């Protein structure tokens, strides 16, 4: 493994840390298995890339991408809470429709950004990403320490008690999904800008990658405070990306980059199985 | 005087029009005055829990109306009624947030029915208030603010539920067999605490119980529910003279 690969892994780790935080908010905080993520990641990339090619300012392009993600998340929440469609199915419906929408936005399956001005033109990519991720971490910690944020955590924890204390679980799910998918679309737009391309298929496996990062983090550390738990998602994402690069570099075991999805899925499945075993052992 | 709480001719039918049709509440009428502490007893299937869930809004009535201070609440969802109605669940697990800390639970309870904004959920001042409220329980919870509620025993959780339900003003306090999951000693502690808080805050209270002695010992009025209607409404001298054995005869 050379330093260039290491730097690349760190970059990806930081970008996918935003996905991990988004997945943590839906899967862990409001207990909603949201698959929209596989559509909102390329959505963020598509919106940012299209606007950049048209000559808009990178900050504006990134903000628009983030807003588009929150719309996608709200749509999933709307299908689930207003029409009583299963959470998983709502996410899949929006994810599938994102494929068409993203093609409409980009007008072709991929866009190159090699000649465009991006957020990263005059800065070190890793440091700038680290700054963005830190700001997001601080913002989220403050959010979940507020009365509203705490109510969101309560809504995921116990729906009946939430209603008894006046918390609308449907509203909390809507805000959580909008927030989560905004983060994922932000990650998508940063990915496009740092790797200089957007591609229609770049979202495949995003949710599992994010979940893997969350699980890796939780296996390493289980802090009590919400700030610690959010930080663990970021650490998990970086460790996961480093482990992937490391595994691909071991000679003679014949792993290919295309095996990544299989390995990730196995990792998530085994960890979930072990967690279940451990629970059974306790009771 | 207009009663504070009024249920008018409430019918609840489950699975209407199918062969599983179950007519649980059959034209129930109920009036509660401000400050009354009413206990409700009845055999299984009499409609006690259904009555409770009609009041909280978790069960939709088939017909009838529910007024609080003259305003109908019948169309409101549980979270919209929560500003006026506080409740304690039978199962201590249901009324608290297990994986949040004691102070986080109390902070959520403090804002029952209020707008929740950007303000920090916990600060020094609130922690001080929480400590004070918990100290009243005298079971040492005031020193465990940062413990997760999952670490508490059933009795401790129910005592915490009681503090949580009564932190914020309410027009009506509902208790659904609050001691069913507790041992006798803890049950007594929780009930005397309930009595103290209800008297202190002059709360209008409705408590469902399975225990006839509890029904007579606590509160100032007892309702006997039978087949979805109020069969007996006992208060005043009659209630004071009544023994548990007399109550038993009603069930035959």
Contacts between the chains, C-beta under 8 A, distances in Angstrom:
chain1	res1	chain2	res2	distance
A	145	B	120	5.7
A	145	B	121	6.2
A	145	B	122	7.3
A	146	B	116	7.8
A	146	B	117	7.0
A	146	B	118	5.0
A	146	B	119	6.3
A	146	B	120	6.2
A	146	B	121	6.1
A	147	B	107	7.3
A	147	B	111	5.8
A	147	B	116	4.0
A	147	B	117	5.8
A	147	B	118	7.6
A	147	B	119	5.3
A	147	B	120	7.6
A	147	B	121	4.9
A	148	B	116	4.7
A	148	B	117	6.0
A	148	B	118	6.7
A	149	B	121	7.4
A	150	B	100	7.7
A	150	B	104	6.0
A	150	B	107	6.1
A	150	B	108	6.2
A	150	B	116	7.8
A	150	B	121	4.1
A	151	B	108	6.4
A	151	B	111	7.6
A	151	B	116	4.9
A	153	B	97	7.9
A	153	B	100	6.5
A	153	B	104	7.7
A	154	B	97	5.2
A	154	B	100	6.6
A	154	B	104	7.9
A	154	B	108	5.0
A	157	B	97	4.5
A	157	B	98	6.8
A	157	B	99	5.6
A	157	B	100	6.2
A	158	B	94	7.2
A	158	B	96	7.4
A	158	B	97	5.1
A	158	B	98	7.2
A	160	B	89	7.5
A	160	B	94	5.5
A	161	B	89	7.7
A	161	B	94	6.4
A	161	B	95	5.7
A	161	B	96	6.5
A	161	B	97	6.1
A	162	B	79	7.3
A	163	B	58	7.8
A	163	B	77	7.5
A	163	B	78	4.1
A	163	B	79	4.6
A	163	B	82	6.9
A	164	B	56	7.2
A	164	B	78	6.7
A	164	B	82	5.9
A	164	B	86	7.7
A	164	B	87	5.4
A	164	B	89	7.7
A	164	B	95	7.1
A	164	B	112	7.8
A	165	B	79	7.9
A	165	B	82	5.9
A	165	B	108	5.6
A	165	B	109	5.9
A	165	B	111	7.5
A	165	B	112	4.5
A	165	B	113	7.7
A	165	B	164	7.8
A	166	B	79	5.0
A	166	B	80	7.7
A	166	B	82	3.8
A	166	B	83	6.2
A	166	B	111	7.5
A	166	B	112	5.2
A	166	B	113	4.3
A	166	B	114	7.2
A	167	B	79	6.2
A	167	B	108	7.5
A	167	B	116	7.6
A	168	B	77	7.9
A	168	B	79	5.1
A	169	B	79	8.0
A	224	B	146	7.7
